[in-house]
Amino acid sequence: MLSIMRRSLLRTCAIFCSVLFAVQFTMAQSRSVSGVVRDSEGKPLSGVTVKSGTYTVTTNEEGSYQVTVADKENVLSFSSVGLQSQQISLNNRSTIDAVLLSTTVDLDDVVVVGYGGVKKSDLTGAVATLKGSDLNKTPASSVDQLLQGKIPGVQVAISSGQPGAGATVRIRGNSSLSGSNAPLVVVDGFPWGDAGDLKQINPEDIESIEVLKDASSAAIYGSRGANGVIMVTTKKARAGTPRISLNTLNTISTLSVKPDLWRDGIEEAVYANEAALNGGTPLSQLPYLGEVRSGVYFPSIAELRGLDPNKPQWNTNTDWADLVYRNPFSQNYTLGVDGGSDNTKYSMSGNYYKEEGLAIKNAYDKYTGRLNLDQKLTNAISAGTNIILTYTNNTGQNLSAGRSRIFPVYDENGNYFRTSAMDFGNPIAIANQVLNKSKTIDVLGTIFVSAKLTNWLQFRTQLSTKYGNSIGDVYEPANVTFRGYENTGYGAINNYNNNELVNENYLTIDKTFNDIHRLNVVGGFSLQNSRTRTSNLMGMNFVNDNLQNENLNSAKTKVLSNGLSASTLHSWFGRANYALLDKYLFTVTGRADGSTKFGENNKWAFFPSAAVAWKLNEESFIKDLNAFSELKLRASYGLTGNQGISPYQTLDRFGSERYYVGAQNGFMTGFGPGLAGANNEQGLTIVGGLGNKSLKWETTTSYDLGLDIGFMNQRFTLTLDYYDKHTKDLLRTRTISPSSGFDQQWVNDGEISNRGFEMGFNAGIIQREDLSWSVGGNFALNRNKVVAMGESDRVVTGSLIEMVRQNVNHFIIGQPMYTFYGYRSDGIIQSLEEGIEAGLTGAEAIPGEIKYTDIAGADGSPDGTIDPTYDRVVIGDPTPNFIYSFNTSVSYKRFDLNAQFYGVYGNDVFDLQKMTPSRQVQRWTPDNSSNLYPRANNTRGYKASDFFVEDGSFLRLQNVTLGYSFRPGMIKGISNIRLYASGNNLLTITKFNKGFDPEVGLDGINWGNYPRPRAYSFGVSVGF
């Protein structure tokens, strides 16, 4: 017995010693590794899984971790939902910091779709997402400018480089003749208004942007969703220790293309004399003859060349481009902080943006502040607020540098040089003496309460208000501008005030049944009131210019006007998302809108939609292929509306008009039925204001078929969409019988179609520890067509162009919107016989003039005359055949390089700036029988023809950014530092007008817009 006990004790001791030895051996063969995990912006990441062998930990709120690592392990793995997994070699290090980048597409990301969110994998509609971090680190006064080329199907036209300018945004083409074509912008749940002026939002404050493109996703916004919806979500409060970020961007800009101006004053004078002579000016009255005219001396050609023995060579050679344009400097600073506890979270930021324009005296200043608070009141109830405050100050105007080089800036007395009393072309005088500035204040405030009634039922109520106020100051001295001269000084103060109030209340049901059925239902109602007041104070005939517009009461003539506009929108809305077996997805959406903008019988309308999707990758026969991480087929159908017209169009309106009654009484104001508008091609005033009680919404019916494909855990993704949109009951002004006393009336009349195809792709080609390379891009084509316009086959639209005395843009059945309409040209007339044979008469038949084509007569055949009724046809289309973009991103260790290209192909531009000096030099003369450019003639009356139509296709190197991120924690107290240099608008490849920027407005007319700069920036991002 004793021996048995002894053996048992010995065996126990042996086992204990073996275990102790094993534990000691194991402890001796392992060690501890710690570090911090951050995102691409240097912010700590919590909840990241850190794994080594069998040991696994997660990072805390500060992104810190500490994990045990066996000696035999030499790799540490980092992973988190929505981020690219990373494996880092240990190499006997005890501290490992990691930076995890966002995946190209994460199927578990929640996408904001209006009144809630949906996992990307569960989307049934055409929705595109853009992270705030993907916006260019480039100077831009408005967020919408930064969207260019980022999302397929979204066209952003930036036609002006003037500080503070916005952009024109279209989603899947134009769909309204006279109503709004801009998509609705929703900021943090508040319906902000039409896209194109998002300067109130600081890009650094944006968390994400979602674009709802098809009717299924946009129908939740009913009568405002016909043109698509852009959802902007700003950064929200997060719990944790305070995190401070500082971002700075400093930019120097230059002219991307030097203006095509006269480089030689002698050639310029020769051309002016020739143009005057060909225009009918007697030889003795040509401008450059060495004579005094209106008190100003004009040198002769011989004097300019230094060939006049009696006079010295003319020594004035003013480089106006050098005086008007500069290399401006711009600054952008953003300071942000967020943090808080589980109960109280906050996020706030402040931004200062100062942009100098390329033209002197042009500047734009913007101050933006944002505050977001989230307070947990109980376990079930939370409340919060979001406030955005913006102040802007914009000064200056577009200046021309096309003045003659022979003229100086100042005369011999130090006054601004003028060639005559009617000379208003001195750009330096305009810049220094004309007042043109505006100041705006915008406030968006939202408060909300959210209550979790059960585990699957939640209620939210939200009250938002948007207040906007602007003041514009204008003063034009009598000797600087034509308007100032005409009125002996002109001054004005223009006030604009807008206030919108929105209350939204909705319930959300989110419940899963037996892991088979998943249901998400949203239902609620909203009320929106909008009120706008304007006042305009004008003064004319001032004693002097000393006080400019600060004392309008001193003007002899004063004109006061004001306006009030108000509208209300009531809505009921609902959406149901149902998923069966996580394979088959169904969405039904509906919204009923009632608007005070429409007549009694048409105030309410209902906009339904439905969509289905099939996750093919969840089917066993696809899973077995082991090829797809996502393969989803989508289809949707729905109706959306457009109420983008001013209020009161259903009512008869009274207006006022000033008319001249004689020298003694001057101008008087008359009141009566109707509203006087612009002039038509015949110079007659167009009178509107006749109400139509039958007005109702435009309605857009939209079909969409989409396919989402992903490979290798979404490393490679491809999205394809085909859509077909038809808009009927178009809101437009129709010409009516003059016997009514009116010229136009708003009606529902006509139909427009848009069909198109979109493709977006992303590919993570290389994803290694120290090296990654990804590429992406998108492609979109849209075929727009006017299907019907009631009884009309062709409707004039756009502005009257004085140069050609015609509206160039027309709506024509079977053609795209804004089609160019005019004459066809056939080179330059080489002989009088050729001109007469072409059907031209008088001065138009003279050699050197543009030869217009006789297309048809009353019987449909050429009749030997050029007639506006029969010889005008479609001469161009400003709509692109397709738009595309391409981007690439490379990172090596701590360096990163990004580049983006953007292109437009197949659009025409009506180029009013075609006859630039370099082309005038190539003009037709008896010795130079050019067939491209007409002779010099200062009294020529141009016709709107394809002579002015040029190919507006281009490919632009939009942006290149090179950055370096310092090792996290390198400096005590600083979590991250990133330096980067950026170039914007670096290169444009185009055949358009000697390489000038072909990007103009969507009407396709080059009016000579403010030039877009080429910008070079240096930025610093610091996190504390």
SEVOLUM-243408 format. One line per 4 residues: for each residue x, y, z of C-alpha. Coordinates in steps of 0.5 Angstrom, whole numbers, plus 500, padded with zeros to 3 digits. Layout:
BEGIN
X Y Z  ...
! end
This chain:
BEGIN
500 500 500  506 505 502  509 503 495  503 505 491
502 511 495  510 513 494  509 511 486  503 515 486
506 521 489  512 521 485  508 520 479  504 527 481
510 530 482  513 528 475  507 531 472  507 537 476
514 538 474  513 537 467  507 542 467  511 547 470
517 546 466  512 546 460  509 553 462  516 556 464
518 554 457  512 557 454  513 563 457  520 563 455
518 562 448  513 568 448  513 575 448  508 581 448
507 586 442  504 593 443  502 598 438  497 603 435
492 602 429  490 608 425  486 609 419  489 613 412
487 620 416  491 618 422  485 617 426  485 611 432
481 605 430  477 601 435  475 594 435  480 592 430
482 585 431  489 583 432  492 576 431  498 572 432
497 565 432  492 563 437  492 569 440  487 575 439
486 581 441  482 588 439  484 595 439  481 600 444
478 606 443  485 610 442  486 604 437  492 601 442
493 594 443  497 589 446  498 582 444  502 575 446
506 573 440  510 566 440  517 566 438  515 561 432
510 567 430  513 572 425  507 575 422  501 580 426
495 580 422  490 586 423  483 586 420  476 590 421
470 590 417  470 595 412  478 596 412  483 592 408
486 587 412  494 587 413  499 582 415  506 585 418
512 581 419  515 582 426  522 581 425  523 581 433
520 588 434  516 589 440  512 595 437  508 595 431
504 601 429  499 599 423  495 603 418  489 600 415
486 603 409  478 602 407  476 597 402  474 599 395
467 596 397  465 593 403  458 590 403  457 591 410
457 598 409  451 602 411  449 606 405  444 612 407
438 612 402  433 617 405  430 616 412  435 611 414
440 606 411  441 600 408  447 595 407  450 596 401
449 588 400  442 589 400  441 595 395  436 594 390
436 601 387  442 605 383  446 608 389  453 610 388
457 612 394  463 617 395  467 617 402  469 624 404
476 622 404  476 621 397  474 628 395  480 631 392
485 635 397  484 641 392  482 648 393  474 649 391
469 654 393  464 649 393  463 641 394  459 640 388
466 642 384  469 636 387  464 631 385  466 632 377
469 625 375  467 621 381  461 618 380  458 614 373
452 618 371  453 624 374  455 630 370  459 636 373
460 642 369  465 647 371  464 653 366  467 659 370
474 659 375  471 665 378  472 665 386  465 663 389
463 660 383  459 653 383  457 648 378  452 645 374
450 638 376  446 633 372  444 626 374  442 622 368
441 628 363  436 633 363  429 632 363  425 638 364
424 644 359  423 650 363  423 647 370  429 645 374
434 640 372  438 640 378  438 634 383  436 635 390
441 635 395  439 633 402  444 635 408  444 630 414
436 629 412  435 636 411  432 638 403  437 643 402
435 645 395  438 644 388  445 642 387  450 647 384
451 651 390  454 647 396  459 652 398  456 652 405
459 645 406  466 644 408  469 638 404  473 636 411
466 636 414  463 630 410  463 623 412  460 620 405
456 622 399  450 618 396  447 619 390  440 616 388
440 615 381  434 611 379  426 612 381  427 606 386
432 610 391  429 617 389  422 616 390  422 617 397
423 624 396  417 624 391  416 631 387  423 633 388
426 626 386  426 626 378  433 629 377  436 624 382
438 626 390  445 627 393  445 625 400  451 629 404
452 626 411  457 630 415  461 627 420  458 625 427
460 625 434  464 619 436  465 617 444  473 617 446
478 622 448  478 628 445  481 628 438  484 634 435
485 635 427  488 641 423  488 641 416  491 646 412
492 647 404  495 653 401  495 654 393  498 658 388
494 659 381  496 661 374  493 661 367  492 654 364
492 657 357  495 664 356  489 668 352  489 669 345
490 676 344  494 681 340  501 680 341  503 686 336
500 693 336  502 694 329  498 688 326  492 690 331
492 697 328  493 694 321  487 690 322  482 695 325
484 700 319  482 694 314  476 692 318  473 699 318
475 700 311  471 694 309  465 696 314  464 702 309
468 707 313  471 713 308  479 712 308  480 719 311
476 717 317  480 710 319  482 710 326  489 710 325
491 715 321  496 720 326  490 724 327  486 727 333
479 724 334  475 726 340  481 729 343  485 723 343
491 722 338  491 716 334  498 714 331  499 712 324
501 705 321  507 708 319  508 712 326  507 705 329
513 702 325  517 708 326  517 709 319  514 716 319
520 721 319  516 727 322  515 723 328  518 718 333
516 711 333  510 710 338  512 707 344  506 705 348
505 697 348  501 695 354  500 688 356  493 688 358
493 680 360  499 682 364  496 687 368  489 684 369
491 677 371  496 675 376  498 669 380  493 669 386
494 665 393  489 662 396  489 659 403  484 653 407
485 652 414  480 647 418  480 645 425  476 640 428
475 636 435  471 630 437  470 626 443  466 625 449
463 619 453  458 614 451  452 618 454  455 625 451
458 625 444  460 631 440  464 633 434  465 641 432
470 644 426  471 651 424  474 653 417  477 659 414
477 659 406  480 665 402  481 664 395  484 670 390
481 670 383  486 670 377  483 677 375  485 683 380
481 685 385  477 678 385  477 675 392  472 670 396
472 669 403  468 664 407  468 662 414  464 655 416
463 653 423  459 646 425  457 643 431  454 636 432
452 634 439  449 627 441  446 626 448  443 619 450
438 621 455  436 614 457  437 607 455  432 608 450
432 615 448  437 620 445  437 627 442  442 631 438
443 637 434  447 639 428  448 646 426  452 649 420
454 656 420  457 659 413  459 667 412  462 669 405
464 675 402  465 675 394  468 681 391  470 683 384
468 681 376  470 678 370  475 683 366  477 683 359
484 683 357  483 684 350  484 692 349  488 695 344
496 694 346  497 701 343  492 705 349  496 706 355
493 705 362  493 712 364  493 719 360  498 724 361
494 727 367  494 721 370  487 719 369  485 713 366
486 713 359  479 713 354  479 713 347  472 717 347
467 719 352  463 712 350  470 708 351  468 703 357
473 698 356  479 700 361  479 694 365  484 697 370
479 703 371  473 698 372  477 693 377  478 700 381
472 704 380  466 699 380  463 696 386  461 689 386
461 685 392  456 680 396  456 678 403  452 672 405
450 668 411  447 661 411  445 657 417  442 650 418
440 648 424  437 641 426  434 638 433  432 631 433
429 626 438  430 618 437  426 613 441  428 606 441
421 603 443  422 596 442  428 592 440  425 592 433
421 599 433  424 606 433  421 613 432  425 619 430
422 626 430  427 632 427  426 639 426  430 643 421
431 650 419  435 653 414  436 661 414  439 665 408
441 672 407  445 676 402  446 683 401  449 685 394
452 692 393  453 695 386  456 702 384  458 704 377
461 711 376  458 715 370  465 715 366  467 707 367
461 703 364  455 704 359  450 703 365  453 708 369
454 713 363  447 712 361  444 713 368  449 719 370
452 714 375  448 707 377  448 704 384  444 699 388
443 695 394  440 688 393  437 684 399  435 676 399
432 673 405  430 666 405  427 661 411  425 654 410
422 650 416  422 642 415  419 637 420  419 630 419
417 624 423  417 617 422  417 610 425  423 605 423
421 597 424  427 593 423  426 585 424  429 578 422
424 572 423  428 565 424  434 568 420  430 567 414
426 573 413  429 580 414  424 586 414  426 594 414
420 598 414  420 606 414  414 610 414  412 617 416
410 624 414  413 631 413  412 638 413  416 644 409
415 651 409  419 656 405  419 663 405  423 668 400
423 676 401  427 680 396  428 688 396  432 692 391
434 699 392  436 703 385  439 710 385  441 713 378
443 720 376  448 722 382  452 728 383  458 725 384
461 718 386  464 719 393  459 715 397  458 710 391
451 706 393  452 708 401  447 714 400  442 712 395
437 718 397  442 723 394  440 720 387  436 724 383
432 718 380  430 712 385  427 706 384  424 701 389
422 694 388  421 688 393  418 681 392  415 675 397
414 668 395  412 663 400  410 655 399  408 649 403
409 642 401  406 636 405  408 629 405  407 622 407
412 617 405  414 610 406  419 604 404  419 597 405
425 593 404  424 585 405  430 580 404  428 572 403
434 568 405  439 573 404  438 572 397  432 575 394
431 582 396  424 587 395  423 594 396  417 598 395
417 605 396  411 611 396  411 618 397  404 623 397
406 630 396  401 636 396  404 643 394  401 650 394
405 651 388  399 647 384  392 648 382  386 646 387
385 640 383  392 638 382  395 639 389  396 632 391
400 627 387  403 620 389  409 617 387  410 609 387
416 605 386  418 598 386  425 594 386  428 587 386
435 584 387  437 577 386  444 575 390  446 570 385
453 569 389  449 566 395  446 561 390  450 554 391
451 553 383  455 560 384  458 559 390  461 553 388
465 556 383  469 560 388  469 566 384  465 571 386
464 575 392  458 579 390  454 577 384  447 581 384
442 583 379  438 589 380  431 591 377  427 597 379
421 601 376  418 607 379  415 614 378  418 621 381
416 628 380  418 635 379  415 641 382  421 646 380
418 652 378  416 658 382  410 659 386  404 663 383
404 660 376  397 658 377  395 665 378  394 671 374
399 676 376  400 683 375  407 687 374  410 693 373
414 696 367  418 703 366  417 707 360  419 713 357
414 719 357  419 725 354  424 729 356  420 733 361
417 727 365  423 722 364  421 715 366  414 713 369
412 706 372  406 703 370  402 697 373  397 692 370
396 685 368  402 681 366  409 681 367  414 684 362
420 679 360  426 678 356  426 680 348  425 675 343
429 675 336  425 681 333  426 685 339  419 685 342
418 684 349  415 678 351  409 678 356  407 673 361
404 672 367  397 669 365  395 664 370  394 656 369
389 653 375  391 646 371  398 646 372  401 640 376
407 636 377  412 633 371  412 626 372  418 621 370
417 614 369  424 610 370  426 603 369  433 601 371
437 594 370  443 593 374  449 588 375  454 588 381
460 584 381  465 583 386  471 578 386  477 576 391
473 579 397  471 586 393  478 587 391  475 588 384
468 590 383  464 592 377  457 596 377  453 596 370
447 600 369  442 601 364  436 606 365  430 608 361
427 615 363  421 618 360  418 625 363  411 627 361
407 633 363  413 638 362  412 644 365  414 650 360
412 656 357  408 656 351  406 661 346  399 663 346
395 667 341  396 675 342  389 676 342  389 674 349
394 680 351  399 675 353  405 672 349  406 666 354
403 661 359  406 656 363  403 649 361  404 642 362
406 640 355  411 635 352  415 629 353  423 628 354
426 621 354  433 619 357  436 612 355  443 611 358
448 606 360  453 607 366  459 603 368  464 604 374
470 599 376  475 599 382  481 594 382  486 593 388
491 590 383  497 590 388  496 590 396  502 588 400
505 591 406  509 596 403  506 597 396  499 597 394
496 600 387  489 601 385  485 603 379  478 605 378
474 609 373  467 610 370  464 611 364  457 614 362
453 615 356  446 618 355  441 619 349  437 625 351
431 626 346  425 631 346  419 626 344  413 631 344
412 639 345  404 639 344  403 642 338  410 645 337
415 642 333  421 647 335  421 651 341  426 657 342
430 657 349  436 660 352  438 667 351  438 672 345
446 672 342  447 679 340  452 678 335  448 673 331
441 676 333  438 669 335  437 664 340  442 659 338
439 653 343  432 650 341  428 644 343  426 640 337
422 634 336  427 628 335  433 632 337  437 633 344
435 638 348  439 645 347  440 643 340  444 648 336
439 651 330  442 656 325  445 656 318  450 651 315
456 655 312  461 652 306  467 656 307  469 663 305
466 667 298  472 667 293  468 671 288  462 676 287
459 671 282  460 665 287  456 669 293  450 671 288
450 664 286  450 662 293  443 666 294  446 671 298
445 679 296  448 686 298  454 686 303  453 678 304
455 676 297  462 680 297  468 676 297  471 674 304
464 673 307  462 667 310  458 663 305  451 660 307
448 654 304  441 654 301  438 648 303  431 649 301
425 653 299  418 653 300  417 647 296  423 643 299
428 644 294  433 650 294  430 656 291  437 661 290
435 665 297  438 664 304  431 665 308  431 664 316
424 660 315  427 654 310  435 654 311  436 654 318
437 647 320  440 643 326  448 645 326  450 642 333
449 638 339  452 640 346  450 634 349  456 629 350
456 622 347  459 620 353  463 622 359  469 618 363
474 618 368  480 614 370  484 614 377  490 611 380
493 610 387  499 608 389  502 607 396  509 605 397
511 605 405  509 612 407  508 615 400  502 615 396
501 618 389  494 619 386  492 621 379  485 623 376
483 624 369  476 626 367  474 627 359  468 629 355
467 626 348  462 628 342  459 635 345  459 641 340
461 648 343  458 654 340  464 658 340  463 666 340
470 667 341  472 664 335  475 670 331  481 671 336
487 675 334  491 669 332  485 667 327  484 674 325
491 674 322  489 668 318  483 672 315  481 672 308
484 678 303  485 679 296  492 676 297  490 671 302
484 667 299  483 663 306  477 659 306  477 658 313
476 665 316  472 671 313  475 678 312  476 684 317
469 687 317  467 691 323  460 692 321  458 685 319
452 682 321  454 674 323  448 669 322  448 663 327
451 658 323  456 652 324  462 657 322  461 658 330
461 650 332  467 647 334  468 640 337  468 641 345
471 634 347  477 634 352  481 629 356  484 633 362
489 631 368  484 633 373  489 632 379  495 629 381
497 629 389  503 626 392  503 625 400  508 623 405
505 620 412  510 620 418  510 614 423  505 615 428
507 617 435  513 620 432  512 626 436  509 626 443
502 628 443  501 628 435  498 622 433  499 623 425
502 628 420  501 628 413  504 632 408  502 633 401
503 637 394  497 637 389  496 640 382  490 641 379
487 642 372  494 640 370  493 638 362  488 639 357
488 635 351  483 638 346  482 640 339  478 646 341
480 653 339  487 653 340  487 649 346  483 653 350
478 650 356  472 647 352  468 646 358  462 651 358
455 651 361  450 645 359  447 650 353  454 649 350
455 656 348  462 659 350  461 666 352  468 668 354
467 665 361  472 667 367  478 662 366  479 656 370
486 656 373  491 651 374  493 650 381  499 648 385
497 646 392  501 644 399  497 641 405  499 639 412
494 634 416  496 633 423  492 629 428  493 630 436
! end
